[in-house]
Amino acid sequence: SQQGEEDPQALSIQEGENATMNCSYKTSINNLQWYRQNSGRGLVHLILIRSNEREKHSGRLRVTLDTSKKSSSLLITASRAADTASYFCATVFNNDMRFGAGTRLTVKP
Amino acid sequence: NAGVTQTPKFQVLKTGQSMTLQCAQDMNHNSMYWYRQDPGMGLRLIYYSASEGTTDKGEVPNGYNVSRLNKREFSLRLESAAPSQTSVYFCASSDQISNSPLHFGNGTRLTVT
């Protein structure tokens, strides 16, 4: 069964807009990770946020974690056509890492 | 710097045939993983190897076997392929299990007819 569930399943925006994706989960975690997958390729790691952290930044990416609500969000600011991809959250507890089904982001030029 | 290399990229099998998917990493990582990805299902863990010499079942191990040949290589074997094993298979590695990001290969697209 999947641990993280992303919302929305699909998102379409214009270049320059911000994109927000959410991930909800059901049990305890040690950390939560976000990955990007371009069509036909493997997943690429974006950010790892630990359970005692609330926010992390990497370039145009901002990830928040609210363990009381069991949710995380990924914000991509000033989106580009090259950001078009699927985005997955993965929850980690002990040695168990579970991926959600992903959000398909389309950025129109 | 190759990272994680998977072979083959594509494979078509008939029901009942066997095959081995190969994976090698050049990052000196301790942990290695095999996932399958099906439409709408995200990635599901088949087997993992926390360190050289150990392997453990993941979420969907039935119908598969693995071998951690050495620190670099982790293979996945299908002994008797079934149509339900049609999927895209990804190998990944990480420095430590649980607390490190995963590095993925580009996948093997397997079709079982």
Interface residues (C-beta under 8 A of the other chain):
Chain A: S1 Q2 N30 N31 Q33 Y35 G40 R41 G42 L43 V44 H45 L48 F88 A90 V92 N94 N95 M97 R98 F99 G100 A101 G102
Chain B: V4 Y35 G40 M41 G42 L43 R44 L45 Y48 A50 D56 E59 F90 A92 I97 S98 N99 S100 P101 L102 H103 F104 G105 N106 G107
